[in-house]
Structures are given as C-alpha cells and as structure tokens.
Amino acid sequence: MLRPVDPMRRALPVCEWPQADQDAWAVAQAPSDIFDEGGGAAHWAARTRLTNEQHYGRWLGYLAWTGALQTQTHPADRVTRERVRAYNRHLATIVAPRTRLSMLVGLKVMMQAMAPGRTWRWLQDACNRVQINARPSRDKRSRMRPTAEIFAAAIAELERLPADSLSLKQALAYRDALMLALLALRPLRVKNFTTLELGRHLVGMEAGWLITIPADETKTRQPISFELPEPLVPWFKRYLSAVRPLFPHAAESSRLWLGKEGVMRNPHAVYHRITRLTRRLFGTPINPHLLRDCAASSLAAVSADMARAAAPLLGHRHFSTTERYYIQADNLAASRRIGVILDKRKAATEKLA
C-alpha cells in the first residue's frame, strides 16, 4: 500500500502542470538547428531536466497547497518577490538548508529557461543570500582527506590481498579498493563511473588504457577523456585478467565493474561500497561525490594554476563552478597558517613566563 504524499511537500508531475506551464517547458526544451539556438533547456542533460522538473513541480505543489495556483496565469507572472519570500519561509520549516537552496535555484533556472525575456536577477540575488546562510547539515570538511592519502590507502588495500587464488570475497575487496583508487585520482560522477564499459569507454592502448565518455553521456555535456593513471596500470591488468573473471556473467558482460550477482547496475551500489570502505580506512565515510571535493581541494591547495586544472578534472563547463573548491582550500590553508602563528605566539609567551 502506497503511503499518501503530504500535500505541503508534494511536487506536481509534468502531466499535472497547468497547460501554460507545459507549453512554456516544451518551448524551453526545443532543440536547436542551424537557424535557431533552441530553448534555454535544450542543452540540459536528461538528469538535469528531471531534477529541475521536480524542483519546479515542488513550487507548483506549494502554490496549489496554498490556493495560489492560478492555472490561466503565465508561469513567470506567478513568480513574484512576495510569493518566493513566502515559499522560502515554507521550505525552511520542512527541508534542510542546502535542499532549500537547491529548490530555489531550480525555480530560478526553470524561469530563466521558460521565460528568458524576463529579468531574473532579483531571484539570483535571493538565491545568493540564501546560499550565504545555507550551511550543510554536516560539515563535509571534517570528512575530507588529501587525494594522496586516499590513493595510498587504496593501494595499501590492494597490496594486502593475496597475489593469486582470490576467493569471491577477496575479489570484491580488490574491486572496491581499485574503484577507490581510480575515483581518488579521476573522480568521475558515480553514474558515469558505474556504467563504464570495456571496449567502449575503456580502450586498450600500447602502454595502458584510455577512458573516454562522450558528451551525450555526461551531466555537463562535456566529453571526458583521460589515460588511466600510470600507478594504476598493473592493478588494472590484474583486475581484468584475474579478478573480474571471478564474478558471475563476466564473460557475457562488457561492464567494467561487476559484483557477486553480475553487473552493478545501480550507482547506489558503488556509492555504498565506497562509503563502507572509506569508513573502515579513515573512520568516517567519504562518498564518491565527496571524493570530487577532495581532489579539487587538493589541487587548489597547491596553487591557483592547479585549482584551474580541477575544472576539466571534474568535467565542469566553467571554472566558476570549480572555484568554490579553491576558496574552500584557501580557507583551510589560511586556518592552518593562523594556527601556526598562534602556536608560535603561545610558545614565545611561555618562554617569557
């Protein structure tokens, strides 16, 4: 029996949107051609569209719950400062701060796509103010580790396993450690990482492998291509020749990552195995997305030039998306410098005493 959805939390599916909203959304998704740039959402990945549809559906659900959903009104005319202010207060009572920010940003980008002729700077400014105060429910910085430390721990896990004749349990441990090592150095989004295929995404070269993911399979519509990091080459050779064949259906499947029941189809399975392994290694879970933070912050801690290298590493279209990692790393470095100064001052004071 399905549990009824709380009306104050319900997101209207697209089929229940007012016709004016459905029409505006259809225009926003119109593909481009040689004479037309297409709609504002034409370049969005499928997952991005779905996420923003859900955010906008939540907005419409709120309007319906409060009796303010005027179906004959143009979507942009409903998005007023007063209503957004009330919506923000409503969200603050039912969701975490970062979730509230995501929902407001979702509303903003949908309006930019569905009503591009309007000025939405005021809504962007509102989202910026919310972002300043939207602290994560858990401080992720306390769970972060330098990339070099994560990679070293993963390799140590591989080295502790027997050199041959692995059991299925040991094969799973080998796979998990190898996944962690690769994600530490090349932190792909977990969906792309889970669906890597031999011969399609992972192509053999003379001295190793090339991993390529076409633009139409990535979130940002940016193609991804990199050589497998050299320190991982011998471990990958062993995985492909001796470890992967131990999993069921290995001969019939082209997927790189297999499990005890065959193909790992659900990205959550990879998420679970990585967080489980890192919890054991570091005492706190580091999920695949947080590994992206770790990699970007580790680069940014070296120099500003290295910070810019994080953008292509993470598959970001613009450096501004990556820049927050640089700021975070800079803040961490500043904190360490202040700590050193305070320690020196304390030592000098004790010496005088």
C-alpha positions in Angstrom: 0.0 0.0 0.0 1.4 3.4 -1.0 1.7 6.0 1.7 -0.1 9.2 0.8 2.0 12.2 0.0 1.9 15.2 2.3 0.2 18.0 0.3 2.6 20.6 1.6 5.5 18.6 0.3 4.1 17.3 -3.0 5.8 18.0 -6.3 3.3 18.1 -9.2 4.4 15.9 -12.1 4.6 17.5 -15.5 1.4 15.9 -16.6 -0.4 17.8 -13.8 1.2 21.2 -14.6 -1.2 23.9 -15.9 -1.2 23.9 -19.7 0.6 27.3 -19.9 3.5 25.7 -17.9 3.6 22.6 -20.0 3.7 24.7 -23.2 6.5 27.0 -21.8 8.5 24.0 -20.7 8.1 22.4 -24.2 9.4 25.5 -25.8 12.3 25.7 -23.4 13.4 22.2 -24.4 13.1 22.8 -28.2 16.3 21.6 -29.9 18.4 23.9 -31.8 19.1 23.9 -35.6 21.3 25.9 -38.0 18.8 28.8 -37.8 17.7 28.7 -34.2 19.6 28.4 -30.9 16.8 26.3 -29.4 15.2 26.7 -26.0 17.0 27.6 -22.8 17.0 24.0 -21.6 17.9 22.4 -24.9 21.4 21.6 -23.8 20.5 20.2 -20.4 21.3 16.5 -19.7 18.3 14.3 -19.0 19.1 14.1 -15.3 19.3 17.9 -15.1 16.0 18.2 -16.7 14.4 15.7 -14.4 15.9 17.4 -11.3 14.7 20.8 -12.3 11.2 19.5 -13.3 11.0 18.1 -9.7 12.1 21.4 -8.2 9.5 23.3 -10.4 6.9 20.8 -9.6 7.5 21.4 -5.9 6.9 25.1 -6.5 3.6 24.4 -8.3 2.7 22.0 -5.5 3.3 24.7 -2.9 1.1 27.1 -4.9 -1.6 24.5 -5.2 -1.4 23.8 -1.4 -1.7 27.5 -0.6 -4.5 28.1 -3.1 -2.4 30.4 -5.2 -2.0 28.3 -8.3 -3.8 30.3 -11.0 -3.8 28.0 -13.9 -4.6 30.6 -16.6 -1.6 32.8 -15.5 1.7 32.8 -17.3 4.3 30.9 -15.2 6.5 33.9 -14.9 3.7 36.1 -13.6 3.3 33.8 -10.6 7.0 34.1 -9.5 6.8 37.3 -7.5 9.1 38.5 -4.7 6.3 38.1 -2.2 5.5 34.5 -3.2 9.1 33.5 -3.4 9.7 35.0 0.1 6.8 33.0 1.5 8.0 29.9 -0.4 11.4 30.3 1.2 9.9 30.5 4.7 7.8 27.4 4.0 10.8 25.4 2.8 12.8 26.4 5.8 10.3 24.6 8.0 10.4 21.3 6.1 13.8 20.7 4.5 17.5 21.2 5.2 19.2 24.5 4.3 21.1 23.0 1.3 18.0 21.3 0.0 16.1 24.6 0.3 18.8 26.3 -1.7 18.7 23.7 -4.4 14.9 24.1 -4.8 15.2 27.9 -5.1 18.0 27.6 -7.6 15.8 25.0 -9.5 13.0 27.5 -9.7 15.4 30.2 -10.9 16.9 28.2 -13.7 13.5 27.0 -14.8 12.3 30.6 -15.0 15.4 31.6 -17.0 14.6 28.8 -19.4 10.8 29.2 -19.6 10.7 33.0 -19.6 14.1 34.1 -21.0 12.7 37.6 -21.8 12.2 38.5 -18.2 14.8 39.8 -15.8 15.6 37.2 -13.1 18.5 39.0 -11.4 16.4 39.6 -8.3 15.8 35.9 -8.0 19.5 35.1 -8.5 20.3 37.6 -5.8 17.8 36.0 -3.5 19.5 32.6 -4.1 22.9 34.1 -3.3 21.6 35.4 0.0 20.2 32.0 0.9 23.5 30.4 -0.1 25.4 32.5 2.4 23.4 31.2 5.3 22.7 27.7 3.9 25.2 25.7 5.9 25.4 21.9 5.2 23.7 19.8 7.9 27.0 18.0 8.3 30.4 19.7 7.9 32.0 17.8 4.9 35.4 19.4 5.5 35.8 17.3 8.6 35.4 14.2 6.4 37.7 15.2 3.6 41.2 13.8 3.1 44.0 14.8 0.7 43.9 12.8 -2.5 47.4 11.4 -2.0 46.3 9.9 1.4 43.2 8.3 -0.1 45.1 6.9 -3.0 47.8 5.5 -0.7 45.2 3.8 1.5 43.5 2.2 -1.5 46.8 0.9 -2.9 47.7 -0.5 0.6 44.4 -2.4 0.5 45.3 -3.9 -2.9 48.7 -4.9 -1.6 47.4 -6.7 1.4 45.3 -9.1 -0.7 46.9 -12.4 -1.8 48.9 -12.4 -5.0 46.8 -15.2 -6.6 43.9 -17.6 -6.0 41.4 -15.0 -4.7 38.1 -16.0 -3.2 35.0 -14.2 -4.3 35.0 -12.2 -1.0 38.6 -11.1 -1.7 37.7 -10.3 -5.3 35.1 -7.9 -4.0 37.6 -6.3 -1.7 40.1 -6.0 -4.7 37.4 -4.4 -6.8 36.4 -1.9 -4.1 40.0 -0.8 -3.4 40.6 -0.4 -7.2 37.4 1.7 -7.5 38.5 3.9 -4.7 42.0 4.3 -6.1 40.6 5.4 -9.5 38.0 7.7 -8.1 40.6 9.4 -5.9 42.7 10.2 -9.0 39.9 10.7 -11.6 36.7 11.5 -9.6 34.1 10.7 -12.2 30.4 11.2 -11.4 29.2 8.0 -9.9 26.6 7.4 -12.7 29.3 7.5 -15.4 31.7 5.6 -13.3 29.2 2.7 -12.7 28.3 2.4 -16.4 31.9 2.2 -17.8 32.1 -0.5 -20.5 35.1 -2.4 -21.8 35.9 -1.6 -25.4 33.5 1.4 -25.4 34.6 3.6 -22.5 37.8 1.8 -21.6 40.0 1.2 -24.6 43.4 -0.6 -24.5 46.5 1.3 -25.6 50.1 0.1 -26.1 51.1 1.1 -22.5 47.8 1.2 -20.7 44.2 2.3 -21.2 42.2 5.3 -22.3 38.9 6.2 -20.7 36.6 8.2 -22.8 33.0 9.2 -22.1 31.1 11.0 -24.9 29.4 14.4 -24.3 25.9 13.0 -24.6 26.5 10.7 -21.5 27.8 13.4 -19.2 25.9 15.8 -17.0 27.5 18.9 -18.4 27.5 17.7 -22.0 31.3 18.0 -21.9 33.2 14.9 -23.2 35.6 13.3 -20.8 38.9 11.7 -21.9 42.0 10.7 -20.0 44.6 8.0 -19.8 44.4 5.6 -16.9 46.9 6.9 -14.3 50.2 5.0 -14.7 50.3 3.8 -11.0 47.0 2.0 -11.6 48.0 0.2 -14.8 49.4 -3.0 -13.1 46.5 -3.2 -10.8 44.0 -2.8 -13.6 45.9 -5.5 -15.6 45.4 -7.9 -12.7 41.8 -6.9 -12.2 40.9 -7.6 -15.9 42.9 -10.8 -16.3 42.4 -12.5 -12.9 39.9 -10.7 -10.7 37.0 -9.7 -12.9 36.6 -13.2 -14.4 35.7 -14.5 -10.9 32.4 -12.6 -10.9 29.2 -14.2 -12.4 28.5 -13.4 -16.0 31.9 -11.8 -16.6 32.3 -13.5 -20.0 28.9 -12.2 -21.3 29.1 -8.6 -19.9 31.0 -5.6 -21.2 30.7 -3.7 -17.9 33.9 -2.9 -16.2 32.6 -3.2 -12.6 30.9 -6.4 -11.7 29.6 -7.8 -8.4 28.7 -11.1 -6.8 25.5 -11.2 -8.7 26.9 -9.9 -12.0 26.6 -6.3 -13.4 26.4 -3.5 -10.8 23.6 -1.6 -12.5 22.7 0.7 -9.6 25.1 3.6 -8.9 24.0 3.4 -5.3 25.8 0.1 -5.1 29.1 1.8 -5.9 28.2 4.6 -3.5 27.6 2.1 -0.7 30.8 0.1 -1.3 33.0 3.3 -1.4 31.5 4.8 1.7 31.8 1.4 3.5 35.5 1.1 2.6 36.4 4.6 3.4 34.6 4.4 6.8 36.8 1.5 7.7 40.0 3.1 6.4 39.5 6.6 7.8 36.9 6.3 10.5 34.5 8.4 8.5 32.6 7.7 5.2 33.8 9.5 2.1 31.3 9.1 -0.7 32.1 9.3 -4.4 30.9 12.9 -4.7 33.0 14.0 -1.7 36.0 12.5 -3.5 35.5 15.2 -6.1 35.8 17.8 -3.4 38.9 16.1 -2.1 40.5 16.1 -5.5 39.7 19.7 -6.3 40.7 21.0 -2.9 44.0 19.0 -3.1 44.8 20.6 -6.4 43.7 24.1 -5.2 45.9 23.8 -2.1 49.0 23.6 -4.4 48.4 26.8 -6.4 45.9 28.9 -8.2 47.0 27.3 -11.5 46.4 23.9 -10.2 43.0 25.0 -9.0 42.1 25.7 -12.6 43.2 22.2 -13.6 40.4 20.9 -11.3 37.7 22.2 -13.8 38.5 19.7 -16.6 39.3 17.0 -14.0 35.7 17.3 -12.7 34.1 17.8 -16.1 32.9 21.3 -15.3 32.0 23.5 -18.2 33.1 26.7 -16.4 35.8 27.4 -13.8 33.4 29.3 -11.7 31.7 26.1 -10.8 35.0 24.7 -9.5 36.1 28.0 -7.9 34.3 27.3 -4.7 36.7 24.4 -4.1 39.7 26.7 -4.4 38.1 29.1 -1.9 37.5 26.2 0.4 41.1 25.0 0.1 42.3 28.6 0.6 40.3 28.9 3.7 41.7 25.6 5.0 45.3 26.8 4.3 44.6 30.1 6.0 43.3 28.3 9.0 46.5 26.3 9.2 48.6 29.4 8.9 46.7 31.1 11.7 47.2 28.0 13.8 51.0 28.1 13.3 51.1 31.8 14.2 49.1 31.2 17.4 51.3 28.3 18.3 54.4 30.4 17.9 52.9 33.2 20.0 52.0 30.8 22.7 55.5 29.3 22.8 57.0 32.8 23.0 54.7 33.8 25.8 55.5 30.6 27.7 59.3 31.3 27.3 58.9 34.8 28.7 57.0 33.5 31.6 
